[in-house]
Amino acid sequence: MKISARNQLQGTVKGITRGDAIANVALEVAGQRLVASITVEAVEDLGLSEGTEVTAVIKASDVMIATG
């Protein structure tokens, strides 16, 4: 698959928290935790479960940084 987004991070699914329509998928990427919110339908269509190797594709127009 070819995709235009350049921010592609390889990771492993560490956990999935399902809601009625949205699921939070926790990934481990290079020792860091990354959480993606996707539809429950997408979780099922992709066959995601704990331990699945995935590519997180990040396409955003804004990145915000805050300090305490």
N, CA and C of each residue as an Amber inpcrd file, in Angstrom:
protein
   204
   0.8410000  -1.1710000   0.0000000   0.0000000   0.0000000   0.0000000
   0.8890000   1.2390000   0.0000000   0.6020000   2.1800000  -0.8650000
   1.2980000   3.4530000  -0.8780000   0.3870000   4.5000000  -0.2480000
   0.9980000   5.4030000   0.5160000   0.2250000   6.4410000   1.1950000
   1.0600000   7.7140000   1.2450000   0.4100000   8.8660000   1.1620000
   1.1470000  10.1300000   1.1010000   1.6710000  10.5950000   2.4520000
   1.0450000  10.1680000   3.5450000   1.4790000  10.6120000   4.8730000
   2.8850000  10.0970000   5.1530000   3.7500000  10.9710000   5.5980000
   5.1440000  10.6010000   5.8420000   5.4050000  10.1650000   7.2830000
   4.5030000  10.5030000   8.1790000   4.6790000  10.1550000   9.5930000
   4.0990000   8.7700000   9.8470000   4.9260000   7.7580000   9.6380000
   4.5130000   6.3810000   9.8080000   5.3880000   5.7430000  10.8790000
   4.7530000   5.2420000  11.9270000   5.4660000   4.6780000  13.0660000
   5.0780000   3.2170000  13.2550000   6.0780000   2.3490000  13.3230000
   5.8260000   0.9250000  13.5530000   5.6010000   0.6970000  15.0380000
   4.5980000  -0.1100000  15.3790000   4.3110000  -0.3560000  16.7840000
   3.5660000  -1.6490000  16.9980000   3.2510000  -1.8950000  18.2640000
   2.5420000  -3.0970000  18.6850000   1.3410000  -2.6990000  19.5220000
   0.1900000  -3.3090000  19.2450000  -1.0060000  -3.0440000  20.0390000
  -0.7950000  -3.6080000  21.4420000  -0.9620000  -2.7530000  22.4500000
  -0.7970000  -3.1550000  23.8470000  -2.1270000  -3.2990000  24.5650000
  -3.1810000  -2.6920000  24.0260000  -4.4960000  -2.8090000  24.6410000
  -5.5360000  -2.0720000  23.8360000  -6.7900000  -2.5210000  23.9680000
  -7.9070000  -1.8910000  23.2620000  -9.0340000  -1.6960000  24.2600000
  -9.5190000  -0.4570000  24.3620000 -10.6600000  -0.1430000  25.2090000
 -11.8050000   0.2520000  24.2940000 -12.8300000  -0.5920000  24.2440000
 -13.9580000  -0.3520000  23.3430000 -15.0700000   0.4190000  24.0430000
 -15.6240000   1.3950000  23.3280000 -16.8390000   2.0650000  23.7500000
 -17.9670000   1.6010000  22.8440000 -19.0710000   2.3300000  22.8170000
 -20.1770000   1.9560000  21.9480000 -19.8110000   2.0910000  20.4710000
 -19.1170000   3.1630000  20.1180000 -18.7700000   3.4100000  18.7180000
 -17.2760000   3.6160000  18.4970000 -16.5670000   4.1140000  19.5200000
 -15.1440000   4.4420000  19.3970000 -14.3230000   3.5440000  20.3070000
 -13.1600000   3.1590000  19.8140000 -12.2180000   2.3670000  20.6070000
 -10.9110000   3.1370000  20.7310000 -10.3100000   3.0780000  21.9040000
  -8.9680000   3.6280000  22.1000000  -7.9910000   2.4690000  21.9950000
  -7.0850000   2.5790000  21.0390000  -6.0990000   1.5260000  20.7940000
  -4.7480000   2.0310000  21.2740000  -4.2260000   1.3930000  22.3190000
  -2.9290000   1.7770000  22.8770000  -1.8350000   1.0030000  22.1580000
  -0.8440000   1.7420000  21.6780000   0.2850000   1.1470000  20.9650000
   1.5710000   1.4150000  21.7290000   2.5350000   0.5480000  21.5540000
   3.8980000   0.8210000  22.0000000   4.7210000   1.0830000  20.7560000
   5.2840000   2.2820000  20.6980000   6.0820000   2.7080000  19.5480000
   7.4300000   3.1610000  20.0740000   8.4730000   2.4320000  19.7640000
   9.8340000   2.7860000  20.1880000   9.9010000   3.0610000  21.6910000
   9.2390000   2.2330000  22.4800000   9.2760000   2.3760000  23.9260000
   8.3310000   3.4270000  24.4870000   7.5710000   4.0860000  23.6150000
   6.6280000   5.1170000  24.0320000   5.1960000   4.6430000  23.7960000
   4.2590000   5.1970000  24.5850000   2.8500000   4.8610000  24.4420000
   2.1820000   5.8690000  23.5220000   1.4180000   5.3550000  22.5660000
   0.6580000   6.1740000  21.6320000  -0.7540000   5.6160000  21.6130000
  -1.7660000   6.4760000  21.7480000  -3.1500000   6.0190000  21.7470000
  -3.8710000   6.6120000  20.5450000  -4.5280000   5.7470000  19.7930000
  -5.3190000   6.1680000  18.6350000  -6.7860000   5.9030000  18.9360000
  -7.6390000   6.8690000  18.6330000  -9.0790000   6.6870000  18.7540000
  -9.6270000   6.3950000  17.3650000 -10.1690000   5.1990000  17.2020000
 -10.7330000   4.7750000  15.9170000 -12.0820000   4.1170000  16.1810000
 -12.8400000   3.8700000  15.1380000 -14.1420000   3.2500000  15.3410000
 -13.9790000   1.7890000  15.7560000 -14.9690000   1.2950000  16.4820000
 -14.9910000  -0.1250000  16.8590000 -15.0480000  -0.9700000  15.5910000
 -15.7860000  -0.4950000  14.6010000 -15.8690000  -1.2060000  13.3260000
 -14.4850000  -1.3500000  12.6870000 -13.6520000  -0.3020000  12.7600000
 -12.2970000  -0.3650000  12.1990000 -11.4460000  -1.3770000  12.9550000
 -11.5900000  -1.4260000  14.2810000 -10.8530000  -2.4230000  15.0770000
 -11.1790000  -3.8210000  14.5800000 -12.4650000  -4.0740000  14.3690000
 -12.8950000  -5.3930000  13.9070000 -12.4440000  -5.6600000  12.4790000
 -12.6010000  -4.6730000  11.5890000 -12.2020000  -4.8430000  10.1820000
 -10.7060000  -5.1210000  10.0490000  -9.8910000  -4.4650000  10.8980000
  -8.4390000  -4.6410000  10.8420000  -7.9680000  -5.8790000  11.6050000
  -8.8720000  -6.4960000  12.3470000  -8.5040000  -7.6850000  13.1200000
  -7.5260000  -7.3600000  14.2330000  -7.6600000  -6.1860000  14.8530000
  -6.7130000  -5.7710000  15.8870000  -6.9530000  -6.5180000  17.1910000
  -5.8690000  -6.8790000  17.8280000  -5.8980000  -7.4650000  19.1640000
  -4.5420000  -7.2060000  19.7960000  -4.4510000  -7.4430000  21.0930000
  -3.1910000  -7.2210000  21.7840000  -2.0930000  -8.0550000  21.1240000
  -0.9750000  -7.4030000  20.8230000   0.1510000  -8.0820000  20.1830000
   0.2250000  -7.8890000  18.6790000  -0.8300000  -7.3450000  18.0650000
  -0.8190000  -7.1130000  16.6200000   0.2260000  -6.0590000  16.2660000
   1.0540000  -6.3610000  15.2750000   2.0320000  -5.4010000  14.7650000
   1.3150000  -4.4970000  13.7730000   1.4530000  -3.1890000  13.9460000
   0.7230000  -2.2200000  13.1200000   1.6470000  -1.0800000  12.6940000
   1.1530000  -0.2730000  11.7760000   1.7910000   0.9830000  11.4130000
   0.8270000   2.1000000  11.7590000   1.2440000   3.0160000  12.6210000
   0.4500000   4.1940000  12.9500000   0.7860000   5.2510000  11.9080000
  -0.2210000   5.7150000  11.1940000  -0.0400000   6.7340000  10.1730000
  -0.6310000   8.0280000  10.7250000   0.2080000   9.0390000  10.8670000
  -0.2190000  10.2910000  11.4880000  -0.2620000  11.3810000  10.4280000
  -1.4360000  11.9470000  10.2480000  -1.6330000  13.0280000   9.2890000
  -2.3920000  14.1260000  10.0180000  -1.7000000  15.1900000  10.3520000
  -2.3260000  16.2700000  11.1090000  -1.8340000  17.6070000  10.5900000
  -2.7240000  18.5700000  10.6140000  -2.3120000  19.9080000  10.1860000
  -1.7250000  20.7220000  11.3330000  -2.0050000  20.3230000  12.5710000
  -1.5130000  21.0400000  13.7410000  -0.8960000  20.0750000  14.7470000
   0.1680000  20.5060000  15.3700000   0.7580000  19.7930000  16.4950000
   0.8510000  20.8050000  17.6320000   0.2650000  20.4640000  18.7620000
   0.2910000  21.3670000  19.9130000   1.2300000  20.8340000  20.9830000
   1.9550000  21.7260000  21.6120000   2.8860000  21.3700000  22.6900000
   2.5600000  22.2590000  23.8790000   2.5060000  21.6510000  25.0520000
   2.2210000  22.4030000  26.2830000   3.2190000  22.0170000  27.3650000
   3.4280000  22.9120000  28.2720000   4.2540000  22.6160000  29.4430000
   3.4270000  22.8190000  30.6890000   3.8830000  22.1830000  31.7890000
   3.1430000  22.1980000  33.0520000   3.1530000  23.5010000  33.7070000
